[in-house]
Amino acid sequence: MIRSRRLSPVWLFAPLLVLATCGPAADSELRVAGLAPLPPAATADRPARFDGAAFVAADGARLPLRSWLPRGDVKAVILALHGFGDYSHAFEMPARVWAERGIATYAFDQRGFGRAPGHGLWAGAAQLAGDAITASRIVRRIHPGRPLYLLGESMGSAVAILAVTGATGGPAADPDGVILSAPAVWSRATMDLMPRLALFAAVRLFPEATLSGRGLRIRASDNLPMLEALAKDPLILKGARVDTVYGLVDLMDDAFAAAPLLATLPTLLLYGAHDQVIPEAPVGEFVAHLPSDPAHRRRLAYYRDGYHLLLRDLEAAVVAGDVASWIADPGAPLPSKADAATNAGKWPPPTEGGGSVPPPPGDDLN
């Protein structure tokens, strides 16, 4: 690593640091990292497949794979896509709940994260979506005749949106429904001017520099033991290169623009009132751009005690139970009643006092 240097107007990056380091962060500073190009893809000599503990992608790249299977018959299947800086272990808690309900869960480390190739480097939205599409087809073959749901958390939701809408070009994934938890749809169109200008300049002046967000007093969850475990996990990305953040914002642009394409696919959207990572306004605008839903195939769940990591919060079992119930019957109300305001004119719904639920006092991210 080249010598460390501090970025004086780091506050300009604050909104993006929140998202790009929603896992535990290091110091709030800019560090210049040595350029590390993406490793060349492995040569594919066999079709894409699940091979033990790896998802072997179409180009032969091996992406670490985890699965949680029910003891009895598989009633449905979830292919889960983790968030930025995270990896497939993110679904350990909810997947156990789903397995008890007869739902199998598969998750893999996306390129650039966990133990996948190119740790800390941006693979590109098309590549991430392409991997999700390929993996979904493999899951279909493994569990023929079982309903398949593509679930994304934060960045994973953006990848899922592109995969199911075919927004990156080529054939789209064909799941029976999509589940978007705290979707990363914070596009440039919904950002303030200064962060956009700062990122525009930074990616041209020091694209290899690494940003981190400690000191921004952002809390991703109310589950503090879980956050402490993430902080000690060496596979969690503790910072983000400027060019990687730029790629993430491009991904969010594409996901936000794809909202009108989510027309007929059953969709469950989950969002917490205390989410300090993805602002409420972009999520509300994304929902406003979704096509009309005359068949009531869409449910919007708003958790008044929820944070960004809804599936790992203290109330994660409630959220995971809602997901399982929706999969069993997409037309039925959620057990938690978090979807009570699904058909309200404004979403997220206002509080009784007329405004949205305010976030709690801030704290360090993790």
N, C-alpha and C positions, 0 to 999 in steps of 0.2 A: 504494500500500500504506500502511496506517496504521502507526504506530510499532510497532516490535518489542518484545515483552516476554517474559520467560522464565517458564516454568511450573515452580514449585519442586518439586512432587512428580512430576517427569516420569517417574520410575521406574514409577509406576502404569501408564503407557501403554506401557512397554517392550515387552511381548509383542505389542501391536498395532502398534507402530512397526516391529517386526521384519518383520511381514508387509506393512504398507502402504508400506514403503520398502525392499523387497527389492532394488531397484535402488540406485544411488549416492544418498547422502543429503547434506543440508547440515548445519548445526549442530544439536545436540540441544537444541532450544528450541521454544517455542510462538510463532508469529508470527500476528498478526491480519491477515487479508487482506480486501480490499474484496469485498463480495458481488457475485458475477457470475452472474446467472441463466443457466440453460441457454438457448442460442440457439433460436429457434423452428425447428421442423422445416421443411424445404423442402416446397413443395407438390408432391405426386406427380401428374404428368400422364401417366406411363407405368408399366408394371409394373416391379417390382423386377428388377434385372439387373446383370450385370457389364459395365461400360462402360469398356473400356480399362484404365486404372490405378485404377479406382474401382468399388466395390460400391455401387450405388445402391439404398438400402433401400426398404422398402414405403412410407415416408412421404416419399421423395424425397431424404433425407439422403445425401450422398456420403461414403463411408468409404474411405480409401485402401486399395488392393488390391495384393498382390504374388502372383506365381505362379512356380513352379519346375517346368518340364515336362521329361520325359525326351526324349531325341533320337528314340527309336523309338516303338513302340506303348505306349499307356498301359495298364498292367495293373491299377492300382488308383488311388484318389484319396484324399488326406487334406485335410480342411478343418481348419486349425489355429487355435486361439484362444489368444492370448497372455495373460500374467499381468498383475497390477496394476502400473501405472506404466510398463509396457513397451509395445511396439507390434509390428506385423507383421514387422519386421526380425528379431525374435527367432528365427525359424526358418530363417535364411539357412544356418547350418551343417548342421543335420540334413537340410534339404530337398535339399541337393546330394547327400547320401548316398542319399536315397530316389529321386531322379531317376535315379541310376545303376542302381537296381534296378527301374526302370520305373514308379515311383510318382510321380504328379503331386501337387503341394502348392499349396494356395491359403490365403492368410492375409490378414486385413484388420485395420485399426486399429479397435478397438472404441470406441464412443462414450466421450468423455472422455479418450482416450489418443492418443498420437502426433499425427498431423495431423487426426484426426477431430474433429467439432464438439464443443464444450464441454470443452476441454482442462482436466483437473483437477477436473471436476465429475462427480457420480455420476448416471448415466442411469437407474438402477434395474434390478433383477434381471430383471424381466419384459421390459424393453426389450432388454437384452443377450441374453437367451435367444431372444427373438423374432427378432433379427437373425441369430443363429446358425442358427435353423430356416429362415429365408428363404434364407440363403446356401447351406445344404445342398441345398435344392430346386433352386437355380440350378445348382449343381455337378452334380446328377443329370441335368439337362437337357443340360449341356455334354458329359458323358461317360456317355451311356446304356449300360446293360449292364455298367458297370464297378463293382466294389465300392467303396463309399464309407465312410470312417472319419472320425469326429469326434474330433479330438485337442485336449486342453486342457492348458496348463501353469499350475499353481498356480491363480490366480483363473479362468483359462480352463477348468480342469477343472470348477470349480463351475458355470460357465455351461453347459458341455457336459452335465453331469448333469441340470440343469434342462431343457435342450433335448430330451434323449432320453427323459426320463421324463414330459414334459408337466406338470411340477410347478407351473408358473406358470399353468396353465389353457390350454385350447385344444389343437389338434392338436400332437403332438410331432414332432420330427425323426425320420427313419426311416433311419439309417445301417445299414451291415452290422456295425458294431462301434464301440466307443468306447475311447479310449486316454487314461488319466488320469495325467499326470506330476506328481508332488508335489502331489496334489490339495489345494486349500484347503478343508478340511472342519473347520476349527478353530472349531466352533460355540460359542455361549455355554454350552451344556451341558457342554462339555469345558474351559472356561476357569476360572481361579481367580476368586474373588469380587472381589478388588480391581480388576483390570482392567475387569471388567464394570461395577462401580459407578463407576469413573472415567469410562468412556465414556458411561454413562447421564447423569452430571452434566454432562460436557463438551458433549455435543450439545445440551443445553438452555441452557447458560450462554454458550458461545462456539462455535456450530456452524461459523462461517466461519474459525476459527483454523486455521493450517497447522502440522502436526506433521512433524518429521523425526527420523531415527534415528542420526545420526553419533555415535560415542562408545559405542554399545551393543556394539561388538566382535563383530559378527555377520558371518560370511563366507557369501555365497550360492553360491560356487563356488571350486574350486581353480584355475580358469583365470584367472590374474591379468591377463594382457594383455587378455582379453575384458572383465573388470570395469573396467579402466582406460578402455577404449573406451566403455563404457556411461557412465562418469562424465563423459565429455566430450561425450556425445550430447545436444544440446539438446531432443530429443524425449522423452527419458526423464524421467518425473516425479520431481523431486528431493524432494518432500514431499507430504503428503496433508492435505486439509482434514478437520476432525473429522467433519463430516457425511458426507464421502465414506468415511471409515473406518467409520462407523456403517453405511452402506449395504453396505460390503464384509462386515461381520460378519453383517448380515441375509442376504446371499447365502450365506455359509457355513452359517448356520443352515438355510436351505432345502435346500442341497445335502446336508448331513448327514442331514436328515430324509428325503430322497428315496432313501437307500441301499436300503431294502426294495423299491423299484420297479425296481431294476436286476436284473430276474429272468432274462430269456431272452436279453438282448442280449450277444453276446460282448464281454468287457471285459478290457483289459490295464491293470493298475495298476503304475506305476513309482514307486519311493521310494528315496532314498539314506540310508544309515546316518548320514551326517554332515549331514543336513538340519537347519540351525539356524533355519529360517524357519517351517516347519510342524512342530510337535512330533510326536514319534512316537506319543504316546498317543492323540490324536484320530484319526490315521490308522488305528491299530489298532482303535479303537472303531468307526470307519466300516466297516472290513472285517468286524468282528464282526456288524454290523447288515445286511450284505448277505444276500440270500436264499440258500438252499442251492443248490448247483451240481452236481446229479447228472449232467448232460451234460458236465461239465468244459469249459465254455465261458468260464471265467474263469482268467486267469493273473496271479499276483502276483509282481512282480519286485523283489527287494531287493538294491541295489547297495552292497556293503560299502565301496567307495571313493567313493561318490556323494554329491554335495551337492544343494542345492535346484535349481539350474539344470542338471539332469541332461543335457539335450540340448545344453548348451554347456560342460560340464565338460571336463577334459583327456581323459576317457574317453568323450566324447560319441559318437564313432564306434561304440563298442561298443553303447551304448544305442540309437542310431539303427539299427544293424544288427539289434538284437533286435526293434525295432518292425517293420522290413521283413520279417523272418523270420516274425513272428507274423501279419502281414497275409497272407503267402503261405500259411501253414498254421497257423491258430489252435490246432490240437490238438497241434502238435509242441513239444517242449521248446525253450527259447530257447538260441541258440548260446553265450551267456555263462554259462548255468546259474544265472542270477540268480533263476530261478523254482523252484529245487530244493526250496524249503520251501513251495511253494504250498499243499499239502494238510496242512501241519503244524497242530497244534491251536492254537498261538499264532502270531499274525503282527502286526508284524514278528518274524522268528525270533530266538531268543536266540543269543548267541555260545557258543562252546565252554565258556566259564567260567560260563555260566548267565544272564548279563545281556545286554541289548542293546548294540550297539556304541556306545561313548561318543563324543561329538563331540570333535573335535580342539580344541586351545587356540583361543580366539576371536581374531578380528581385526576391524578395521574392515570394515563391510559391503562397501564397494568402495573 
